[in-house]
Amino acid sequence: MSNLTVIDHPLIEHKLTLMREKTASTASFRRLLREISMLLAYELLRDLKMEEVDIETPVAPMKARKIQGKKLCFVSVLRAGDGLLQGLLDLVPVARVGHIGLYRDPKTLQPVSYYGKLPDNMDQRTTVVVDPMLATGGSAAAAVAEVKKAGARDVRFLALLGAPEGAEAFHAAHPDVPVFLGAMDERLNEKGYIIPGLGDAGDRLFGTK
């Protein structure tokens, strides 16, 4: 899968190890996810288009570069996507934000939609869909289908962890969408959880289990 990038940086691996520990507190899990998302964003946004503008520093006028065109759009797949979203917004506070509400049916493992709110002019924005786990790939594929339906053309998907089964399913649904991961784990278990993984990211992020 040429569109798959695993961002293997020592700081990401270290922080991810701390997150995986079952004894990690809700506060530390939340903080580490936010920190890792900023590290992932560095690579994710490496190829943004730039333009030259005329500015004046306190010393002299100059031509400087800034991001071209409409602002970025970050789309969080509720609810766990909000953990990645916060770190991205720390780096790009002017980005527009969208939300897509999906949950995975525990019996069929298929995504079920319950909410959607996206900014205008999606066709003019670089859109990054964020969800910490790329497990079966169903929710990720459904979320990307929603942003494409809204007109988005430049779409990327960002997750903290992935499983080979989910990456393959996502690629089959959206071969044109680049995927960025912090790590690729071994496999899925019979319940669709990533192994070794880190458990339910939403529950650990919000302290609901």
N, C-alpha and C positions, 0 to 999 in steps of 0.2 A: 504494500500500500504506500505509494509514493507521497500521498498527502498526509501521512502520519508522522508526527515529530514527537519524540520523547525527550523532554528537556532535562538532561542528566547533569545537574550541577550539584557540587558537594553540599551547598547550603540547603538546597531543596531536599536532598536525600536525608540530611541530618534532621531537619525539621519534620519531615514526613515520618521518620523513625519515632520521634517523640510523640507524634499524633497517633501512631498505630498502637502504642502502649495502652492496654485496656484500663490502666490506672490513671491515665491523663485526665485532668479535671476539665469541666466544661469551659472554664475561663481560658485555660492553656490551649485547649483544642481550637477554640474560637480565634485566639490570638495567632496561633501558628498558621491556621488556614489563611488568615488575612495576610500574614507575612509572605507565605508561599505564593499567594496569588500575585503579589507585586513582582516576585522573581519570575514567575511564569510570563507575566505581561511583557517583560523586557524582550523576550524572544518572540512572543506572539505578535507584537506591534512593530517589529524590526523594519518591515518593508512598507510602512505607511508612506503615502505620497506627500511630498513636501513642495512648497512654493517659496519664492523669494519675495520679501516685503522690505520697504524702506522704513527704517526706524532711526531714532536718535538715542545714543547712550549719553550718560553725563559728560562724555569726553568728545564724541564726534558722531556724525551721521554714518550709517552703514547699511548694507544690504544683509538681511538675516533671513533664516529659514524658519517656517512654521508649517504645521500640518495643513494640507490643502483641502479646500472644499468644506462640505458639511461636517459637523462634529461626529465623533464616534457614537455608536449606540451599543450599550451593553444590555443583553437580555438575560435575566436571571430565570432559571427554571425553578419555580417554587417547590419546596421552601429552602432546600439546602443550597441552592445556587446563590442565595444572599450572602453566604459566607465568603465566596470568591468575589462577589460583586464589590464588597466594601474595600478590598485591597486595590481593585482596579480603579475605583473612584478616588482613592487616595492619590493615585498617579495621574488620573485624567478627570479632575472634578467637574469639568464642563461637559462631559459626555452625557448624552441622553440615555434614559434608562427605560427598558421595557420589562414586563413580567409575563410569564406563561405558567399557569398552574396545571400541573400534571401529577397524577399519582399512579402507581403501578398496582394493578389488580393482583392481590396475593395468590389467586388461583390460576389465572391465565398468564400472569406476568406482563400483560399488555398495558400500554399507557391509556389513562382515562383523563380527558381534559375537563377542567372545571373553571378556568379563568384565563383571560388574555387581554393585555393592554400594551400597545406599542406606540411609539412616537410616529408623527407624520413624516413623509418624505423618506421612507425606508430605502427607496431605490437610489438615494443619493448618499447613503451612509455606509461606512464599514461597520458591519454588525458582528458582534462577538456574543455567541450564546454560551452561557456558563452553567455548569452543573458539576459538582465534585466527583461524581461517579459515572463512568461509562461502563455499565454492567452488561445488561442484555442488549443495549443500544436502542431499545424501543422508545423510551422517553426522549432521548437525544434526537433521534430521527424525527419524532413527532414535533418537537419544539422547532427544529430547523425547517420543517415543512410549513409551520405556521408563519415564520418570519419570511420565508420565500413567498408565501401566499400574500403577505402584506407588501410585497414588491422588492424585498431585499435581494441584491444581486451579489454583493461582496460579503460573503458569510464565512465565519470561522467558528470552530467549536473548541472550547477549553474545558478540560476536566483535570482533577487532581490525580485520579487513578483510573485505569482502564483494565478490562479483561479482553483477551484475544477474540472471544465470541462477540462481544459488544462492538469492538473495532471493525470486525468483518461485517456485521449486520449494518452498522452505520455506513460503512463504505459502499455497501450494496445499494443502500437507499439514496445516498448523497455522495457519489464519487467525486463531485466537483468541490466539496467543502473540506478545507484543511482541518485536521484534528491535532490539537496540542495537548500532551499529557505530562504530568509530573513523573509518572511511573506506569509501567505495564506489568500487571501482576500475572499469576499463573493461570487461573481459570475461574469459572463460576461453579458454585455448589448447586445442589438440587433445588434450592430456594431462590436462586438467581443472585446470590450475594458473591462479591468478589473475594477470592481466596489468594493470599492470606488477608488482604484488605485491611479495613479498619472499623468494620461494623456499619451501622446505619449512620451516615454522615449527618443527616438532619437531626436525629435524636441526640447525637453527641454534641452537635453545634448548639442546640437549644435546650439541652438538659431535660428532654422529655422521656427518657428511659434510663 
